[in-house]
């Protein structure tokens, strides 16, 4: 029976759902095990693992392996339990044995090996494991995501960016990939792409601990390039004439957003609007600019993957609802009340966000 498991990622405070995937040819020294057969000991082990009894689970998996040494399900589950109890050497040894058996678990086993290598302080070994997994199963998005996490730890922003983007090609609704990509964009000087990725993350995960951090990042990105002057209410706007364009040419769009931010900061100083009007209204205004600006013909991932989402959001009249929706984990007064009073619009937004097909124009493999 194919199951989903959860692995702790090494950064970002996220968890990964591990999916079964095809594996290399089996070891001829081991008798093949039917891929659909599962020992009752495996089921018993899974229950013990989920209760936190990892040693008990491992004993059950060993019973299954005593009956059939090539039971790849038992090997994977055993490796996962060793990982859960922080016994990475054993987890790696069992996972490597599982890779010799085959029968559909290569991606999951490489995720175990890569996660252990990272936990052991061996990022190069983790990268090698993820790349081997990608060679075996190139369409498993989580391998690309974990590769991005490891490259982020190494502060190799370019490789991390490419890995996260590939993960999102394969799984556009993977919230953690959007969040990881937003962090990399911001670190590497891509202001508008960082904002796009943060907002897309918040569309998928609007009310969590991570959401609050993402909103803080949105606020930081909004204010980048706008600094207070010496006198109250004075502002200095700095436009980066050498901004990178390989993710899309957002120069004119960024200029417009900076000027709008300066105007909104002035409104805040003069207290002409309430806090929710300023905060949510600012985002609604920026979404309007995103929908109207930017060139979808540019080769950059951010332009071609994210802009269609915001254009359709605007076209469907959902920009205001979206702006309140993504601020629901904030302490901005009035947001919860607005969402409660506009439940129909919120339901319309949720239905659109949950649609199985990506908005027209978004890139998929």
N, C-alpha and C positions, 0 to 999 in steps of 0.2 A: 504494500500500500504506500503510495507516494504521500509524504507528509510535508508540512511546512514547519520550520524551526526558527528560532530567534537567536541571533548572534549579537553580542555587544560590539559596537564599533569603537575604534580606538580614540576618535575625537568626535566633536559636535554633539555628544550626548545623545546619540540616536541608536536605534536598534534596526537590525536587518532581518527581513524575512527571507530565509534561504529556500531556494526552489530546487527541485530535482532537475538534473540535466544529463544529457548523454555523456558517456565517458569513453576513454580509449579502449582498445581491444583488451580482453581479459588475459590474465596470466595463464598460459597453457598448463602450468603445473598445478593449478587449482581447478577442481571440477566446477562447471558453470552452475549457477543457482538460478532457478526461474525468477525473472524480475518481478513477477506479480505475487509470488508466494511470500508470506510473512509468518515467521515463527510466533507462536503465542508468547514466547519469552520476550520478544521485541515489544509487543503491546504492554506486557507487564513492566518492562523496563521504562517505557515512555511514561507510564503513570508514576513510577517512582521518581523519575527525573523531574517531572512537573511538580512533584511534592518537595523537591529539593534534596531527595535522597540519591545523590549521584553515585555513591559507592554501591548501593543496592541496585540501581539501574545497571551499572557496569556488570555486576554479577549475573543479572538476567541476560544481558547481551552475550556474555561469555557462554552461557548455557546454549543459546541459539547457535553460537559459533562452534561449540563442541559438536553439535548435530550437523552443521554445515559450515565448514571453514570459509566458504565463498559467499556467505550471506552478506551482500553489500549493504543491505538495510541495517543489519545489526552492526556492521563495521562503522557505518556513518553515525548511527546513534551513539555508539560507544565513544567515537572520537568527539562527538558533540558533548557528551557527559564529561569526558576528561577536560575538554576546554572549559566547561562550566565550573569545574572544581580547580581550575587554574593549573592543571598538570599538562602544560603544553608539550613537553617532550613525548609523553605517551599519546597525546592527541595527534601529534604529527605522525608518529609511528603507525598508529591505527589508520589514520586517513591515507597515508601512503600505501598501506596494504589494500585499502579499499579501492584506490585508483588502479591497482593491478587487476582487480576483479572485474570492474566495469559495471554494466547494467544500469546506467542512468543516473549516477550521482557525482559525476566529475565536478560540476560547478560547485556543488555544496561542499565537497571534500576540499577543493582548492580554497574555498572561503575559510574553512577551518584552519588550513595550513597557513594561509596568509595572515589571518587574525592572530594566530599563535606567533608567527615570526615577528609581527609588529609588537606584540606584548613582550616578547623576549628582547626587544631593542634591536631587531634586525630588519630595518625597513627595506634594505636591498633584497633580502630573502622574501619579504612580503610581496614586493613588486614582482619578483620572479614567479612566485606562486600565482598571483593574480594574472600575470601575462600568460602563464601556462594554461590557466583556466580559460582565459579568453581565446587562446589558440584552439582549445577543445570545444568551447561553447561561446562563440563571439556574440551571440544575441542575449546573453544573460546580463541584464543591466547591473545587477548588484556587484559583479566582478569589476565593472568599470567604475562604479561608485566607490568601492573600497580602494581601488587603485587611486582614485582622486583623493581620498582621505589620507592615504599614505604620502602621496606627493605633497599634500598640504602641510603635513607634519615636517617635511623636508624643506618647506618654503619654496618649492619648485612650482611657482604659480602657473606657468605656461602648461606644463604637463598635467597639473591638477585640473586646470580649466578644460583641457581637451578631454580628460577622462570623465569629468562631470557632464560635459556636453554630450559625449557619446552615451552616457547612462540615460540622459534625458531624451536623446533620439529614440532610444529603445523603450523607455518608460516615462512618458511626459508627465505622469501624475505622481512621480516619486518625490515627495515633499523634501526629504533630506538632501537629495541631489540639487534641488533648487537652492536650498539654504547653503550648502557647501559651495555651490557656484557663486552665489551672491558674495560670500566671504572672500573668495578668490578674486572676483571682479573688483571688489573694493580695495583689497590689498594691492592689486596690480594697476590701479588707476583708471578703472572703467566705471565712471560714475553712473551714467544712465543705465547701462546693463546691470549694475548692482541693484539699482532701484527696481528694475523690471523683475529680476530674479527674486528679490525680497517680497515683492507684492504677489508674485505667483506662488511662492511658498505660503504666504498668509492666506491665499485663496483656498489652499488645501488644508492648512492647520491654523485656524484663526484664534484658537482659545486654549493655549497650552503655555507651559513655562518657556518653551522656545519661542512662542509667539511674542511674548513680552520683549525678549531680547531682539527679535527681528524688528519690532516696532522702534526700539531704540536705534537700531541700525538705519531704519528708514529716516528717522529724524536726523541722524548724523549725516546721511547722504544728502538730504534736503538742504542742510545748512552748509555743506561744503562749498566753499567759494563765496560765501556771504559772511562778512565779519563786521562786528560793531565798530563804529568810528569813535573818535575822542569824545564827542558830545552825545548825549542821550538822543536816540532816534536816528543818528547818522550811521550809514552803512557803507561798506566798501564791497563792490562786486568784482571778483577776479575770474576772468574767463581764460581757460587753458587753451592757448592757440596751438599747442602741440599734442592735443589729446589723441589717443590711439583710435584708429578707425577700422581695425581689422575685425571688430565685432559689429561693425555698422558705423556709418558716419552720422553721429548724433550731435555734431557741433552746433548747428542752428537750433536744434531742439534743446540742448543744454543751455544755450544762451537765453532762450525764451523762458526756461524754467528758473534760471538764476534771477532774471529780472522780475518774474512773478513772485519768487520767494522774497526778494527785497521789498516788493510792494506789500506782501502779506506781513512781513516783519514790521513794516511801518504801521499797518493796521493794528497789529498787536500792541505796539508801543502806544498808539493813540487810543487803544481800547474802544474801537468803533464796532467790534464784533465780539460775540461771546466765544468762550474757549472751544466748544464743539464746532461752532461755525468756522473758526479759524483753522482748527486742526483737520477736521473732516473736509471742510471746504477747500483747503489747500490741496488735499489728495485728489478730490474730485476734479479740481482745476488741472492738476498735473496729468490725470488720466485723459482729460480732453486733449491736452497737448500731445500725449503719447499717441492718441488715436489719430490725430491729424498730422503729426510730424513723423520724421524718419522715412527711410527709403527701403522698401521691402525687396528691392532688386539687388541690394548690396550683398556680398557673399557672407557676411558675418552671421554667426549663430544667433546672437541676441536679437538682431534686427528681424531675421526671418522666422525665428521660433517664437519670440515673445510679442512682437508688435501686433500680429494678427489677433492674439488673445484680447488685447486691450482695445483694438479697433472694433471687434465684435461686441465687447462689453459696452462700449459707447453706443454703438448702433442699436443695440437692444434696449437702450435706456436704463441700464443697470449700474451705471457708474456711481451714482449717489449711494445706492444700496450697498454696493461693493465697498465703498469708502467707509461706511459705518460698520459693515460686516467685519472687515479686517482689523478694526480698532476695538473689537469686543473684549480683548484681554487687557486693554489699557485702563487707566484710571481717569480718562477724560469724562467729565460729567455729562450726562444726557445721552450717551451712546446706547446703554442698555434700554433706556426708555424708548428711544427712537426705534430700535430694533423690535421691541415688543409692540409698538404702535403701528408698525409697518410689516406685520408678519407675512402678508401676501407677497409683498415685494421680495422679502427675504426667501420665501419658499420658491419664488420664480428664479431667484439667483442660484439657490442650491440645486434646483433641477438643471439649470444650464451648466453649472460647474460639474455636476455628476454625469453629464451626457457621456456615453462611451466613446463617441467619436471626437477627435480633437477638432477645435475650431478650424474652419477652412483656411488653408494657407500655412498651418503649422507643419513643421518638418517632422516626418516620421520615417523610420526604416521599415 
